[in-house]
Amino acid sequence: MNLLEKTRKLNMALQLSGDGVLSFEELCIMLSEILQCNVYIADVEGSFLGYAYLPVNACDINMKAIEDKKFPAEYNAYLMSLKETKANQYEENPKCAYFDVYCVMRQRYVTIVPINGGGKRLGTMVLAKNERSFSDEDLVMSEYSATIVAMELMRLSNMAVMEKEQQESNLKLTLSTLSYTERQAIKAVLESFEQGTYEGTVVVSKIAAQTGITHSVIVNALRKLESGRVIQTRSLGMKGTYIKLLNKEVIENIDVK
């Protein structure tokens, strides 16, 4: 399979993603198949976004270690210290990245590709194979794949920023519709949660008795917050109402002066 065929195969897999969201796991699997190597994509903390390995390269130690889905801190620090691609690092008798033991495999070639985007480091792609080095075509494919990952990570980051801005806007608008008494009611509801938690079961009649606020005012305030997607509620019948915060910023913004 030449470079063009490999690129087309990879592109086809990406285009077949039904929900329009790139699966890093699927990318790793496809890249592992095309390049015949183990592939790991990790974020800046070393946590795996995706990984795939060839059955022939699997070992009990590696299988157990990758269950954590994270590179060891020391190894990740080394990865993050690299500013450009380090291709075909060769070790005749390589050590395991996870434990202080020698790998059962011999003649290991490792290629490390930093993933950068928007002027900052976003993660690392690590590729490993045994007995055969990565060809120039393999390195082109790995660089191309790293660029795809960088673009997706930046897109996800932008979406997260937009979602946060939307949540802040919704919260501000929702709180502006609350009367002073409704704000007091919501504050009482939030204070009824166990400390450090963002959900709980509330009995509205008890809140009403404790605060002197009518049942209808409390219910109306909760409905406004649910309409603004600030909270999620579920009736538990006689046990009360289960409430979960969808926007935790409400805790800091609901303080009644």
C-alpha positions as a printed Julia matrix, in Angstrom:
257×3 Matrix{Float64}:
   0.0    0.0    0.0
   1.56   3.31  -1.1
   1.27   6.68   0.65
  -1.71   7.82  -1.41
  -3.62   4.61  -0.69
  -2.82   4.85   3.02
  -3.99   8.46   3.13
  -7.21   7.62   1.3
  -7.91   4.74   3.67
  -7.4    6.98   6.68
  -9.53   9.77   5.21
 -12.32   7.33   4.4
 -12.41   6.16   8.01
 -12.6    9.75   9.22
 -15.37  10.64   6.78
 -17.44   7.65   7.89
 -17.71   9.06  11.42
 -21.51   9.29  11.68
 -21.84  11.91  14.4
 -19.27  14.28  12.93
 -17.01  13.82  15.95
 -13.58  12.29  15.47
 -13.07   9.14  17.53
  -9.45   9.11  18.65
  -9.85   5.41  19.42
 -10.93   4.66  15.85
  -8.1    6.8   14.49
  -5.59   4.81  16.55
  -7.04   1.51  15.38
  -6.92   2.58  11.74
  -3.4    4.0   12.05
  -2.23   0.86  13.83
  -3.58  -1.26  10.98
  -2.06   0.91   8.26
   1.38   1.34   9.85
   1.45  -2.06  11.6
   2.43  -0.6   14.95
   1.15   0.27  18.41
  -0.38   3.75  18.58
  -1.06   5.94  21.61
  -2.56   9.43  21.64
  -2.28  11.22  24.98
  -3.17  14.68  26.25
  -0.69  16.96  28.04
  -1.31  15.13  31.32
  -0.45  11.8   29.72
  -4.02  10.47  29.78
  -4.93   8.4   26.74
  -7.37   9.9   24.28
  -7.07   6.72  22.27
  -4.78   3.74  21.78
  -4.44   0.59  19.71
  -1.89  -2.2   19.62
  -1.11  -5.12  17.4
  -1.93  -8.51  18.98
   1.6   -9.67  18.22
   2.97  -6.83  20.36
   0.7   -7.44  23.34
   2.16  -8.61  26.65
   0.66  -9.19  30.09
   2.56  -6.3   31.68
   1.54  -3.83  29.0
  -2.08  -5.0   28.98
  -2.35  -4.57  32.74
  -0.62  -1.19  32.72
  -2.69   0.44  29.99
  -5.86  -0.28  31.93
  -5.02   2.99  33.71
  -5.17   4.64  30.27
  -2.31   6.92  31.19
   1.44   7.13  30.69
   3.58   7.12  33.84
   4.31  10.7   34.99
   8.05  10.35  34.41
   7.6    9.07  30.87
   5.03  11.75  30.06
   7.43  14.43  31.33
   9.96  13.11  28.83
   7.37  13.19  26.04
   6.39  16.76  26.89
  10.04  17.83  26.82
  10.23  17.0   23.11
   9.46  19.97  20.88
   9.6   18.19  17.53
   9.12  14.72  16.1
  11.66  12.17  17.29
  11.62   9.4   14.71
  12.79   5.82  14.96
  14.29   5.78  18.43
  15.92   2.35  18.4
  16.45   0.09  21.4
  17.89  -3.37  21.01
  16.74  -4.42  24.48
  14.08  -1.84  25.44
  12.76  -1.15  28.92
   9.05  -1.1   29.66
   7.61   2.4   29.93
   5.51   1.31  32.92
   7.76  -0.86  35.06
  11.47  -1.18  35.7
  11.73  -4.34  33.64
  12.95  -5.11  30.16
  10.36  -5.58  27.44
   9.8   -9.11  26.19
   9.99  -7.68  22.67
  13.32  -6.85  21.06
  14.52  -4.35  18.49
  11.92  -1.69  19.22
  11.5    1.44  17.12
   9.58   4.32  18.67
   8.41   7.5   16.97
   7.14  10.39  19.09
   5.1   13.16  17.48
   4.21  16.26  19.54
   0.64  17.44  18.92
   0.53  21.23  18.69
  -2.21  23.66  17.81
  -3.12  27.26  18.41
   0.42  28.01  19.55
   0.43  25.51  22.4
   1.09  21.86  23.14
  -2.07  19.75  23.09
  -0.7   16.25  23.53
   1.56  13.56  22.09
   1.29  10.7   19.64
   3.53   7.7   20.31
   4.02   4.93  17.77
   6.02   1.75  18.39
   6.9   -1.3   16.34
   9.39  -4.13  16.57
  12.12  -5.3   14.2
  11.26  -2.84  11.41
  11.79   0.91  11.44
   9.21   3.47  10.34
   9.57   4.42   6.7
   9.42   7.99   5.43
   5.85   7.29   4.31
   4.99   6.08   7.81
   6.39   9.28   9.28
   4.35  11.39   6.86
   1.22   9.5    7.91
   2.0   10.0   11.6
   2.57  13.74  11.12
  -0.64  13.99   9.1
  -2.57  12.14  11.79
  -1.13  14.37  14.51
  -2.36  17.41  12.58
  -5.86  15.9   12.38
  -5.83  15.26  16.13
  -4.66  18.83  16.81
  -7.47  20.27  14.71
 -10.05  18.13  16.51
  -8.69  19.03  19.95
  -8.85  22.73  19.08
 -12.41  22.3   17.79
 -13.45  20.55  21.0
 -11.75  23.27  23.04
 -13.6   25.99  21.13
 -16.89  24.13  21.6
 -16.23  23.92  25.34
 -15.59  27.67  25.48
 -18.77  28.39  23.53
 -20.77  26.04  25.76
 -19.42  27.74  28.89
 -20.31  31.16  27.5
 -23.81  29.91  26.66
 -24.23  28.51  30.17
 -23.13  31.82  31.68
 -25.59  33.69  29.47
 -28.44  31.3   30.34
 -27.67  31.58  34.05
 -27.58  35.37  33.98
 -30.87  35.54  32.09
 -32.56  32.97  34.34
 -31.48  34.63  37.57
 -32.73  37.98  36.27
 -36.26  36.53  36.15
 -36.25  35.56  39.83
 -37.88  37.77  42.41
 -36.11  38.47  45.7
 -38.23  35.85  47.47
 -37.56  33.28  44.74
 -33.82  33.88  45.12
 -34.2   33.25  48.85
 -36.05  30.03  48.07
 -33.34  28.8   45.7
 -30.63  29.66  48.21
 -32.45  27.61  50.87
 -32.73  24.68  48.46
 -29.01  24.8   47.64
 -28.08  25.04  51.31
 -30.08  21.87  51.98
 -27.62  19.86  49.86
 -24.84  18.03  51.65
 -21.69  20.14  51.71
 -19.53  19.64  48.65
 -22.3   18.01  46.61
 -24.26  19.34  43.66
 -27.38  17.24  43.96
 -29.84  16.15  46.57
 -33.41  15.3   47.47
 -35.51  18.23  48.63
 -38.89  18.19  50.35
 -40.45  21.48  49.31
 -42.87  21.53  52.24
 -39.94  21.38  54.67
 -38.16  24.23  52.88
 -41.39  26.22  53.03
 -41.75  25.59  56.77
 -38.12  26.52  57.47
 -38.09  29.72  55.42
 -41.67  30.91  55.62
 -41.77  31.03  51.83
 -44.89  29.59  50.26
 -44.84  26.22  48.52
 -45.91  27.77  45.2
 -43.08  30.33  45.21
 -40.46  27.61  45.77
 -41.91  25.42  43.03
 -42.09  28.35  40.61
 -38.46  29.27  41.31
 -37.35  25.7   40.64
 -39.3   25.63  37.38
 -37.57  28.8   36.21
 -34.15  27.29  36.91
 -35.08  24.09  35.12
 -36.36  26.02  32.1
 -33.03  27.84  31.99
 -31.18  24.49  32.13
 -29.57  25.48  35.4
 -30.97  22.46  37.26
 -32.56  19.12  36.49
 -35.4   17.82  38.64
 -37.2   14.53  39.07
 -40.19  13.87  41.29
 -39.73  11.1   43.85
 -43.33  11.18  45.01
 -43.73  11.35  48.78
 -39.94  11.32  49.22
 -39.61  14.75  47.64
 -37.89  16.1   44.54
 -34.46  15.08  43.3
 -32.49  18.12  42.13
 -29.19  18.1   40.24
 -27.2   21.22  39.36
 -26.34  21.44  35.67
 -24.62  24.79  36.12
 -22.63  24.9   39.36
 -21.99  28.63  38.97
 -25.46  29.22  40.37
 -24.05  28.63  43.87
 -21.84  31.72  43.65
 -24.46  33.82  41.88
 -27.53  33.14  44.0
 -26.29  34.76  47.22
 -29.08  36.92  48.64
 -27.96  40.28  49.97
